[in-house]
Amino acid sequence: MQIIENSKVKEKIYKEKLDNGLVVMVIPKKDTVKKYIIWGTNYGSNDNKFIVPGEEKITEVPNGVAHFLEHKLFEQENGTNSLDTLTALGVEANAYTTNDHTAYLYSCTDNFYEALDEFMDYVQHPYFTDENVEKEKGIIGQEIMMYDDYPDWRVYINLLNAMYYENPIKIDITGTIETISKIDKEILYKCYNTFYNPSNMLLVVCGDFEPEKIIEEIKSRLIDKKENGEIKRIYPEEKEEIVKKKVEQKLEVSEPLFMIGIKDMPDLTKKSEEKVKKHISLQILLNLIFGRSSKLYQRLYNEGTIFGLPSLDYEFGNTYSHILITGQSKNPEMVFEELKKEIEKLKEEGINSSDLERIKKMLYGDYIREFDDVTDISRNVLSDYFKGINSFDYLEEIQTINEEILMQFLNGIFKEEKMVISIVRN
């Protein structure tokens, strides 16, 4: 068992790779009442083209299979639904699918081990029939139609389609009604057997646990399954250029909603520390440019041009990387132009050292708080692991960020020709 430790937050992660390839991480929280477990597979909506271990030919499946699988895994052969079973035990259970991983989880204060029986049983025992697959198409079809009218989702998907030519990040995680119509039980079983192999999965548990004991409890509930080897994932080549500068859609909104994106290209060779350093640097730059204390935000807010603080995000994975700035404004085009001016001004004037230190302290406090919550720490550790990141590196690397590093990222990524705006208005 490997022990990953960070003295700054006085936290330890106990990591063990089991004989079947499953990696288990235990984060002990002494005297914490809440317990949290999350079991993820390195398989998301982007993984639609791959070569199954042991095969030579390429398998290509319809968009939306990963999300469809997530929905179907709760249904059991005896007619029960595992989500209902877990809820009846008094635990809060859920699941979600992202572009690059799928996860199943629950949290509770009592009945943890009773819930663990059901949890580990349903994730390891899929049950797909022609009938239940067809029934699910109707349910997911309703979800797809609902999201088609959801402004926050449309402004995001429209932006990705304006940024990316081929990258599957631009595809709706749920797929479309047309693509899910092509899903059958054979496709689901093939994707399950390929991607839900223990060697492609991570289980994280956080709470008042003895690491050795909880790992033994997990081992005792695992079915006999061998590692299946490396899955070769095939992704299309993506151009560095954006598709178009602006995209707009009309939907029912109280005020125009905008999302500004800056396209970046991922570097697959980077180490954990370098990925983390880039993430922190972009967070700092975004706060300097358009954060709560920035001159741009204060001016646009006081003028009534922007309503509330915009959200500032950096989304990245092994195949995609982009910055997102989201907010509401009567004049989104003006916000876009003012943002570009502010970026150029920062490039010319450089970074104020006192502003930098203030934002670093703020972000450091945010990172510390994440380690206080069993939910945040577990989900972050899972997500980071699939990106090749050690979560503790955020606490170490933030100290290394200086003006020179920030200027490199500012000049290298914040380029007008890589910027896109998506608007939803009435």
N, C-alpha and C positions, 0 to 999 in steps of 0.2 A: 504494500500500500504506500502510495506516494503522498507526502504531506506538503501542500502548498500553503505558505504562511505569509501574512503581511502584518508587520509590527505596528503600522500606523493605525489600523482599525482593530488590531488584536483579534484577527480572524484567521481561521485555518480551514482549508478545504482538503478533505481526505479523498484521494482519488485512487480507484482500483479498476484495472481492466480484467474482466472475468474470462474464464476459459473459452466462452463462446464469442468473445470479442466485445461484449457490452461494456461500456465505460460507466461506472457509477461514481458520482461525486456526493459526498456527505458534508454538509456545512452545519456543524453543531452550534446550537444556540442555547446555552445553559439557562434553565429556569424560564424559557419562553413557553407560553401556553400554546400558541398557534403552531401547527405543523403543516408543511407544504411539500408536495411532491410534484415533479413534472418529468414526463417521459417523452423525449423528442426523437424524431428521425430526421436525418439530413436529407430531406426530400420535400420539395415545395413545388409551387406552380410553374417554376422555370424548367423543371426536369421532365420535359416531354419527349426528349430524344436521347436514347442511351443504348449501351450494349450490355446485356445481362451477363454477369460472370459465367464463364464457361461456354458462351455463345460467340459467334463471329458476326452475325448479321445485326444491323441496326434495328432497334425497336422504336417506333414513333407512335405516340398515343395522342388522343384528342386533348385540347386544352380543358382544364378543370378537373382532371382525374385526382390529383392530390387532395383537393378540397372535397370531392365526392367521396373519396375513401375515408376521410375524417368523419364525415356525416354517417357513413354506413357502419363504421366499426362498433358503434354502440349497440346495434341490433343483434340480438342473440338467437341462436337456433331454437331455444325453448320458448320463444315468443316474448321474452322480456326485453327491456331497454336498459342498458347498464347505467345510463344517466339517471333514470328514475330510481334504480336500485341504490345508487350512491346518494342521491338526494334523500331517500328514505332513511339512510343511516345518519343523516344530519350533517353531511359534508357538502361543501360547495365545489362541484365538479364542472369542468368545462374542457374545451379543446379549441384549437385554432390552426389555421394554415397561413403561412406567409409565402413569399416568393422562393425562399430557400430552406424552410423547414416546417414540419408539422409537429404539434405538441398536444399531449393529453395531460390533464392535471387535476388535482383537488387539494383543498385545504380544510383543516378541521381543528377542533380542540379535543374532541373525543372520537372514539370508534376508528382510530387510524388504521389499525391492523385488520379490522373487519372490512374496511373500505379497500385496503390494499389487496385483499383476496379478489374482490370484484375487479378492481382496477387492472391488476396484472393479468387477470383472466381474459378480459375482453380485448385488451390490446394485442394479446397473443393468439386469439381465436376468431379470425374473421368468418363471417357467415354471409355469403352472397348468393342470391338466387335470381333467376330471370324476373320473378315477380317483385321481389323487394327492390331490385335495381330500377325497374320501371316506375315503381311507386315513388322512389326518391327523386327521379327526374322531375316529377311534378312539383315536389317540395322545393328543390333547388331552383327550378325555373321561376317560381314565385319570388325567391330571394333575388335572383338576377334582375327581374323586372322592377323590384323594389329599389335596388341600387341604381338602376337606370334613371330614376327620378330623384336621386339623392344628391343635392348640389355639392356637398363636401367630397363625395366620391368622384363625381363627374369632373370636377375641376382638377382632380389629381390624375385620373386616367387620361384625360385630354392632354394634360401637360406631358405625361410620359410618352404619349403618341407623337407629340410635337418635338420631343427630344430624341427619341430612339427610332432607328430604321428597322432593325431586325431583332434586337435584344428582347427575349421573352418577358422581361420586367414590365413591358408595356401592355401585356395581356392581362385582362381581368382574372384575378385568382379563381373566381368561380367558373370561368369559362363563359360561353354563351349558350343560349338555348339550342342552337344548332350543334355546337361541339359536344355538349353533354348528351345529346340524342344518340351519339355514336358510341357511348360508353356501355359496355356489357360486363357480365360477371367475369368473363375470361380476362379482360383487360384489367379489372380490379385485382384479381388474384395474381396476375403477372406482376403488376406494380407493387402489390403488397409483398410478395415473396422476394422481390428484388430489393426493395428499399427498407422494408421493415425487418431486415436481418439484424440480429443484435450488434454485429460489427459496424453497422451504419447508424447506431443509436446511442443516445446518452440519457441516463437517468440521474436527476438531481433531487436530493431530499434535504430539507432544512428544518431544524427544530431541536428540541431537547432530546437528542439521540446519542447513543454510544456508537461510533462509526462501525466497529466490528460487528456489533449485534444487528444493526439495521441492514448491513450488507448480507449477513447470513439469512435474515428474513427475506430479503429480495431473492437471493440465490435459491431458497427453498420453493419459491413460487415461479421460477423460470422453467419453461418447457425445454426439452432436449433439442437444441437446434445448433448447428455448426455454422462457423463463419463461411460466407459465400464468396469471398474474394472481392477485388476492386470492381466497382461499377464505373464504366467509362461513360461519362456524361458528354453529350455533344451539343455545343451552343454555336449559333451563327456568329460570324464575324460582324463586328459593329463599327461603323464609321465614327470618326471623331466629331464630325460636324453634326449640328442639329438638323432636324427635318424642316422646321419652319419657326419663325420668330414669335408668332402669335396664334392663339386658337381661342375661339369664343363660342359659347352655347347659351341659349335662352332657357331659363328654368325659373320657377317661382322662388324668388329670394327677396328678403326685405331690403337689402342693400347689395350692390355688386360684390361678389366674392372673387378674390384673385389668388393665384399661386404663381410665384416666380421660381423658375428652376435654372440651375447652372449645371450643365452636363460636364462630367468628369470621366476619365477612363481608369478602371481599376488596374492595379499592379499585382499580379498573382504571385510575384516572387517575394513580396514584403514579409518581414517577420512581424510577430505580434507587437513588439515595441514600436515599429515603424507605422503600423496601421493605427495604433492607439495615438501616437504622436500626431498623425495627420488628423484624426478625429477631434482631438482636443484643440488643435490649432484652428480648425475650421469653426468649432464652437466659439472660440475666443474671437475670431474675426467677425463672425456673424453678430455677436454681441457688441463689438466695437462699432460696427456699421449701423445696426438697426435694433439693438437691444433697448431695454427700458431706459437706460441712462444716456443713450446716444443722442447727439444733436439732431440727427435726422428724424428719429422717432418723436422727440419732444416737439420739434417744429411742425411736423405733419399732423401730430395729434392736436396741438394747440390751434392750428389753422382749421381743424375740422375735416382735414383731407382723409385721415385714417381713423377708423373706429377701433379702439382697443389695441393691445400689444400684439403684433404679428407673431406667429409661431415660427421658430427658426430651427430647421432640422438638417441633418446630414444623413442620408440613407446610403448604405453601401453593403456590398456582399462580394463574393468571389468573382462575380461577372458584371457588376454594375456599380455605379458611384455617382451621386448627384446631391446637390444642395437644394433645399426647398424653403421658400419664405411665403407664408400664407396669412392672409388677412382680409379685411373688408374695407372698401373705400368707395366713395361716390365717383372717384376718378382714378381707376386702377392704372391707366396709361401714364398718368402724371407720377404716381408712386414709382412706377417702373423707371421712368426717366430720372427722377430724383435719386433713386437707388444707384443707378449707373454713374451719376455725377459724384455721389458720395464715395463710391469705390475708387474712382479716378483721383479724387481729392486725397484719400488715404494713401494711395500709391505715391502721390507727389510729396505729401507732408510727412509721411512716416507714422510710426506708432508711438503714442505717448506712453512712457514707461509706467507712470502712476495708474493710468487707465488699465494697462495690461495687468498689473499686480492686483488691482481691485477685482477684475473679472476672473483672474486665476483663483483668488480666494473664494469667490462666489461659486465657481464650478467645483472647487475642491470640497466645499461644504455640501454641494449636491451629491457628489460621489460618496461622501461619508454617510449621508442620510440613506442612500440606497442600500448600504450594508446593514442598516438597522431593521429593515423590513424583510421578512422571510420570503414574501412574494417577489419583491423587486430583485433581491439578490439571486434567487433561484432562476428567474426568467432571464436575467442578464447573463448569468453564468452559462446557461444553455445556449442562448443566442450567440454570445461571444465565442464559445467553444466551436460552434459550426463555422465561424468566420476565422478560426485559427488564432483566437485572442485569449490571453490570460487576463481575466477581469481585474486582477490586482494591479496590472500594469498602468491603469488609469491614475492610480494614486502615486505611482512612482514617476511616470513620464511627465505629468503636469509641471513638475518642478524644473524640468529641462527646457521648457518652452521659453524662447526669448524673441526679441524683435526681429532678429535676422531670420529665424525659422519662419515666423509669421509672414514676413515680406516675401519669402520664397513661395509660400502657398498663395499669398494674395496675388502676386504677379503671374503665377503659374496656372491658377484655376479660375480666378474671377475675371474672365475675359468676356467682353460684350458679345463677341460672335458665338459664344457658347450659352447665351442667356435666352430664355423663353418665358413668355407670360401666357397663362391660361386664365380666362375670365368667364364667370357665370353671372349673367344679369337677366333682369326681366325683359 
